[in-house]
Amino acid sequence: MSTSGERFANRVLSIHRFINRSLVGRLLPGARTSTVVPAAAPSELVRRLGDNALVVDADALLLNPSRGAAFPPYFLVAVEAGGYIRGLVLLALYPVLHVLSHGARAKAMAFVSFCGLRRDEAARIGRAVLPKLFFREASDMRAIEELKALPKEVKVVAVTRTFPTVMVEAFLKEYVGFNAVVGKELEGGQRYLTGVMTESEIDMKRLARVLKQTQKTSCISPKPMVFHDGRLAFTPTPVAALAMYIYFPFAVVLAVIRIAIYVLLPWRLSSVVAGLTGVRVRVIGATPAADDGDAEGTGKPRGGRLYACNHRTLLDPIGIACALKRPVAAVTYSLSRLSEVLSPIPLRRLTRNREEDRRRMSSMLARGDVIVCPEGTTCREPYLLRFSPLFTELALEVTPVAVDAITTVFYATSTSPVAKSFDSVYFLMNPRPEYSVQFLEPVNFEESGKSSIEVANEVQRALASALGFEGTALTRKDKYLLLAGNEGVVKTK
C-alpha cells in the first residue's frame, strides 16, 4: 500500500506534467519538460516544497508569452485608480518599456501605475477590477482544475515575479483558491504608495516562512465571478488602449448627441433617430398594449401596470420605455442628480425605508405604469441577485421584463458615488450600445396563493430562464462589501 507521501509525490508529478504540456510550449518554444529545473528558470511551474506544500508559478497561468502581456493589468490600475491621464503616460512610455528587461519593465510599470496611490485604493483595484481581466486572459485555467484533486492537507502557494502582491492576491486566493500568494511588495507610507517595488528575492526561505504562517482553510476550488468593477470593458493591450484614447473625444460628442435625441425628440421618433447613431433597442416577442385605465369596464381607474425587470444598468427603464414607445415612470436607488436631470422619463428615488418606499411606489402606480428593479443594484455578469419581495405587495399582477445590455468599450455601472453619476453617459459613449428587452407572461399574485417571497423567487426564476442567467441569493450588501468595502448605503434627503 502506498504511503500518503508517495501519493502526494505522484499527484505533484502528474500536475507538473499537465501544466508543462499546457503552458511551457507557449512560454518557451522548444523547451524540454523536466521535473527538476533550476530555481531561477521560468519553466518552473509546479514544484513540491516540503511534505505537504506545492508552489505554482502564477505568472505562467496569468500571462501569455508576449513581451507586452503584463501591460493590460498595470494599465487598468493606472486608469481605474489614477485616471485617464496616468494611463496615457503609461501608454506613452510603452515603446521604452518594450525594450527593457522583464524585471526593469515590471518595476517601471509599477512605479507609473502606483506612485501616489492610496493603499486602500490599490487594494480595491486588485479586489474589484483586476480579477475580471485575469479570468478573461488567464493562459489556461484547466491547470487549476487539476489542483482540485490534491489531498486536503496540501497547501498551494502561488508565486509571481511580475506583479506586486496587491494586484494578484485577491484573484488567486478568493477566486482560484490558492492558500497563499507570494510576490514583490510596494514601498510606501502607512496610507500612500511610492510605486517602488522591493528588491527582496522570492527564495525558498521566504516561501517556507509564508507556508508556516498560512492556515489550510479549504481545498482548491475555483469559484465563478459574480461582481466586478471598473470602466473599461475590453482588454487594454497597447494597441487597444491607443484606439480608446483616439476614440474618447468622439465618444463624448456621440453621447451628448444621443442624450439630446432622447430628451428633446418625441418617443416614437427618438428611437429611430438614435438608431441612426448606433443605439439599438431589440425587442424580443410582443409588447404589452397600453391600458385604457378602465378597471374591468367599470369606468373606475385601476392604476397602471407594474413591470419588474432585472437590473443591468441605470438605463434599464429607458430601454423598456423605448420598447413600449411611451414614457414609463421608474423607481431606483442611489439616483444621482445628473442622472435625474438627463433622464427622459420620470425617475423617483427610493429611501430603503420599507414603508416610505411602499408609499412612494403605490402613489406612482396609482397614476400610471411603473418599472421597478427588485434586485436593488446592477449585476454585469449572467447572474440575478435576490429579489426584494416589496414589489409583490403593490399590485395584484406584475409583468416580468428580461433586459440585457451590451457594451464593448465602457461599462455603464460603477460602485463609486462620483463615477456612478456618469453611468448613463458612459453607456452612450460606446460605439454601438445595445439593449434587448423581452416581456414575459404576467404573474398574478392573487391567483397563485403564494407568499410574497415565493412570488418574488418565481419572478426571478422566470427572468433567469428567459435570459439564460443563474439566480442567486446574493444581495446589494454582498456586492458593495466585496467591491467597495461598504454596504452601499447612500444618504438621501
ABEGO torsion letter per residue (X at the ends): XBBAAAAAAAAAAAAAAAAAAAAAAAABBGBBBBABBBAABAABABBBBEAABBBBBAAAAABBABAAAAAAAAAAAAAAAAEAAAAAAAAAAAAAAAABBAAAAAAAAAAAAABGBBAAAAAAAAAAAAAAAAAAABABAAAAAAAAABBAABBBBBBBAABBAAAAAAAAAAAAGBABBBBBBBBEBAABBAGBBBABBBBAAAAAAAAAABBBABBBBBBBBABBBEABABBBBAAAAAAAAAAAAAAAAAAAAAAAAAAABBAAAAAAAAAAAGBBBBBBEBBBBBBAGBBGGAGBBAEBBBBBBBBABAAAAAAAAAAAGBBBBBBBBGBBAAAAAABABBBBBBAGBAAAAAAAAAAAAAAEBBBBBAAGBBBABBBBBBBBAAAAAABABBBBBBBBBBBAABBABBABAAAAAAAAAAAAABABBBBBBBBBBBBBAAAAGBBAAAAAAAAAAAAAAAAGBBBBABBAAAAAAAAAGBAGBBBBX
